[in-house]
Amino acid sequence: MATSPARTDRWKALDFGPPSSAADEPDLPVLVEYTQDEKVAVITLNRPHADNAITTAMGARLTEILETIAVRPAVRAVILTGAGRRAFSVGSDLRQRKNMTKEDWLRQRQDFDRTLYTVRQLRKPIFTAVNGIAYGGGCELAQSTDFIIASDNATFGQPETMLGLAAGGGSPALLPRVLPPGKAMQMLMTGDPISAQEAHRLGMVNELYAQDELIDAARRIAGKIASNSPTAVQAVKQAVRMGQGEPIEQAIAIMMEAHWRSAVHPDRVEGIGAFNEDREPTFADPDH
């Protein structure tokens, strides 16, 4: 007599499952709002019914938004977050992937690679406000930004090995840079998630907030960044990114190149003038 396979506790720690196939899809899987005189862009992953799992269309929409922001000089800071109260993103939509051919999978992988590359290469400052679960590609998307703030109920995990996959969205390279390497290795090998509190204690997350306060905090941080010289902010970001992993003198040489460019820029004159005159500076949009 045939017996059904025994149920498993394997997935319980992850606290999510495949999205319902009956749920209505939003018209736009990713939203963008320009605030604070168009200087701040708020990008929201918008599939809350599916824990903001990323479909092919969602990835393409996110890439399109990022490429638009990249060429809008007025935008000086970018916030990335998720809709709903449960999840930032649980990564790739595994229901969509269930019946994919090998070619479909590889094509989607190329599309997602482009999205993550666009995030990592964005000249403008971009940070993530993680409002809940951040697993798999969702966790890697957050790691691809400049820094992370989170709600106190957030969790971070890389469960790919539990599903027979080696993580492919950046975490084997990125996670050991934001966590102690041994802890990163344990997360990648076991698939076990960590809490927002542990991620904060270990340095992966900069700041923790109550969930209802997170987006307001993100807007305050973005507003502070946007009030500074966008040319100087972008130069500092480039110096940090390019100097990581380099010998110290090479990293300092990269830093000095950015410093000397800023020293002869009009924003330096405006910033020091505003300080001496005790007024708010008015920084022009960058030329690039």
C-alpha positions in Angstrom: 0.0 0.0 0.0 1.4 3.4 -1.1 2.0 5.9 1.7 2.3 9.7 1.4 5.7 11.3 2.2 6.0 12.3 5.8 5.6 16.1 6.5 8.8 17.8 7.5 9.8 20.5 10.0 12.7 21.5 7.6 11.1 24.8 6.5 9.6 26.0 9.8 12.5 28.2 10.8 12.1 30.2 7.6 8.5 31.2 8.3 7.4 31.5 4.7 6.1 29.3 1.9 5.2 29.6 -1.8 2.7 32.4 -2.5 -0.9 31.6 -3.3 -1.5 31.2 -7.0 -5.0 32.7 -6.5 -3.8 36.1 -5.3 -4.3 39.1 -7.5 -1.1 40.6 -8.8 -0.6 44.4 -8.4 -0.5 46.5 -11.5 3.1 47.5 -10.7 5.4 45.0 -8.9 7.8 47.8 -7.9 6.8 51.4 -7.0 8.9 54.5 -6.9 8.1 57.8 -5.2 10.1 61.0 -5.5 10.0 63.1 -2.3 11.8 66.0 -0.6 11.8 68.2 -3.7 12.6 65.2 -5.9 15.9 64.7 -4.1 15.0 61.3 -2.5 13.6 58.3 -4.4 11.8 55.7 -2.4 11.6 52.3 -4.2 9.1 49.8 -2.8 9.0 46.1 -3.7 5.3 45.7 -4.2 4.1 42.0 -4.0 3.2 41.8 -0.3 0.8 38.9 -0.9 3.9 36.9 -1.9 6.3 38.3 0.7 7.7 40.4 -2.1 9.1 37.4 -3.8 10.9 38.5 -7.0 9.5 37.5 -10.4 11.1 38.1 -13.7 8.8 41.0 -14.3 9.6 42.5 -10.9 13.3 42.3 -11.5 13.0 44.0 -14.9 10.9 46.8 -13.4 13.4 47.3 -10.6 16.2 47.5 -13.1 14.3 50.0 -15.2 13.6 52.2 -12.1 17.3 52.1 -11.0 18.5 53.0 -14.5 16.1 55.9 -14.6 17.3 57.2 -11.2 20.9 56.8 -12.3 20.4 59.5 -15.0 18.2 61.9 -12.9 20.7 64.4 -11.5 18.1 65.8 -9.0 18.0 62.5 -7.1 20.6 62.5 -4.3 19.6 59.5 -2.2 17.6 56.3 -2.7 15.7 54.2 -0.2 14.9 50.6 -1.0 12.1 48.9 1.0 9.2 46.4 0.8 5.5 46.7 0.9 3.5 45.2 3.8 4.4 44.3 7.3 5.8 40.8 6.9 8.7 40.9 4.4 11.2 43.0 2.6 11.7 40.2 0.2 12.1 36.4 0.3 14.1 36.3 -2.9 13.2 34.7 -6.1 9.6 33.5 -6.5 10.0 29.7 -6.3 6.4 29.1 -7.5 7.3 30.9 -10.8 10.5 28.8 -11.0 8.8 25.5 -10.4 8.1 24.8 -14.0 10.9 26.7 -15.6 13.1 25.0 -18.2 16.9 25.3 -17.9 16.9 28.0 -20.5 14.2 30.0 -18.7 16.1 29.7 -15.5 19.4 30.9 -17.0 17.6 33.8 -18.8 16.0 34.9 -15.5 19.4 34.5 -13.8 20.9 36.9 -16.4 18.1 39.4 -15.8 18.6 39.2 -12.0 22.4 39.6 -12.4 21.7 42.8 -14.3 19.5 44.1 -11.5 22.0 43.4 -8.8 24.9 44.8 -10.8 22.8 48.0 -11.4 22.3 48.3 -7.6 26.0 47.8 -6.9 27.2 50.2 -9.6 24.7 53.1 -8.8 26.8 56.2 -8.2 24.1 57.7 -6.0 23.8 56.6 -2.3 21.3 53.8 -1.9 20.4 52.0 1.3 17.8 49.4 2.4 15.1 49.7 5.0 14.4 46.1 5.8 10.9 45.9 7.1 10.6 42.1 7.8 11.9 38.9 6.3 15.0 39.3 4.0 15.9 35.9 2.7 17.9 34.6 -0.3 17.9 37.1 -3.1 16.1 39.6 -0.9 18.9 39.4 1.6 21.5 39.7 -1.2 19.6 42.7 -2.6 19.9 44.5 0.8 23.6 43.5 1.0 24.2 45.1 -2.5 23.2 48.5 -1.2 25.5 50.9 0.7 24.1 50.1 4.2 21.1 48.6 5.9 18.7 49.8 8.6 15.9 47.5 9.8 12.8 47.0 11.8 13.2 45.2 15.1 11.2 42.2 13.8 13.4 41.7 10.7 15.3 38.5 9.9 18.1 37.8 7.5 18.9 34.5 5.9 20.5 32.6 3.0 18.5 29.4 2.7 19.7 28.4 -0.8 21.7 25.3 0.3 18.5 24.0 1.9 17.0 24.1 -1.6 19.9 22.5 -3.4 21.5 25.8 -4.6 24.7 27.7 -4.0 23.8 31.3 -3.4 24.2 33.3 -6.6 23.2 36.8 -5.9 26.3 38.0 -4.2 26.2 36.7 -0.6 29.3 34.5 -0.7 31.3 37.6 -1.6 29.2 40.2 0.3 28.1 38.5 3.5 31.7 38.0 4.9 32.2 41.8 4.4 29.3 42.7 6.7 29.5 39.9 9.2 32.4 38.0 10.8 33.5 35.5 8.1 32.8 32.5 10.2 29.2 33.6 10.9 28.7 34.3 7.2 29.9 30.9 6.4 27.6 29.3 8.9 24.6 31.1 7.5 25.5 30.1 4.0 26.1 26.5 4.9 23.1 25.9 7.3 20.5 28.2 5.8 19.6 29.3 9.3 18.4 32.9 9.6 19.6 35.5 12.1 17.4 38.1 13.9 17.6 41.8 13.4 19.1 42.1 16.9 22.0 39.7 16.0 22.5 41.4 12.6 22.8 44.7 14.4 25.1 43.4 17.1 27.4 41.9 14.4 27.5 45.0 12.3 25.4 44.0 9.3 22.6 46.4 10.3 23.4 50.0 11.2 20.2 50.9 13.2 17.1 49.3 14.4 13.6 50.8 14.7 10.1 49.8 15.6 8.4 48.7 12.4 6.0 51.7 12.3 9.0 54.1 12.7 11.3 52.5 10.1 10.3 54.4 6.9 10.2 57.8 8.7 13.7 57.0 10.0 14.8 56.1 6.5 13.4 59.3 5.1 15.3 61.3 7.7 18.6 59.6 6.9 18.0 60.1 3.2 17.1 63.7 3.7 20.3 64.3 5.6 22.4 62.7 2.8 20.4 64.7 0.2 21.2 67.9 2.0 24.9 67.4 1.6 27.0 68.0 -1.6 25.9 65.2 -4.0 29.2 65.5 -5.8 31.1 65.0 -2.5 28.8 62.2 -1.3 29.2 60.3 -4.6 32.9 60.8 -4.6 33.2 59.4 -1.0 31.1 56.4 -2.0 33.3 55.7 -5.0 36.4 56.0 -2.9 35.1 53.5 -0.3 33.9 51.0 -2.9 37.1 51.2 -5.0 39.4 51.1 -2.0 37.9 48.0 -0.3 40.3 45.1 -0.4 43.2 47.2 -1.8 46.5 47.7 0.0 46.3 50.7 2.3 48.4 53.0 0.3 46.4 52.2 -2.9 43.2 52.8 -1.0 44.5 56.2 0.3 45.6 57.1 -3.2 42.0 56.5 -4.4 40.7 58.6 -1.5 43.1 61.5 -2.3 42.0 61.5 -5.9 38.4 62.0 -4.7 39.5 64.6 -2.2 41.4 66.8 -4.6 38.6 66.8 -7.1 36.3 68.0 -4.3 38.8 70.7 -3.2 38.5 72.5 -6.6 34.7 71.9 -6.9 32.2 74.8 -6.5 30.5 72.8 -3.7 33.5 73.3 -1.5 33.3 77.1 -1.9 29.6 77.0 -1.2 29.9 74.6 1.8 32.6 76.6 3.6 30.9 79.9 2.7 27.6 78.6 4.3 29.5 77.5 7.4 31.1 80.9 7.9 27.9 82.7 7.2 25.8 80.4 9.5 23.3 79.5 6.8 22.1 76.4 4.9 24.3 75.6 1.8 22.8 75.4 -1.6 24.5 72.6 -3.5 23.9 72.3 -7.3 23.0 69.0 -8.9 26.1 67.0 -10.0 27.3 67.3 -13.6 27.5 63.5 -14.0 
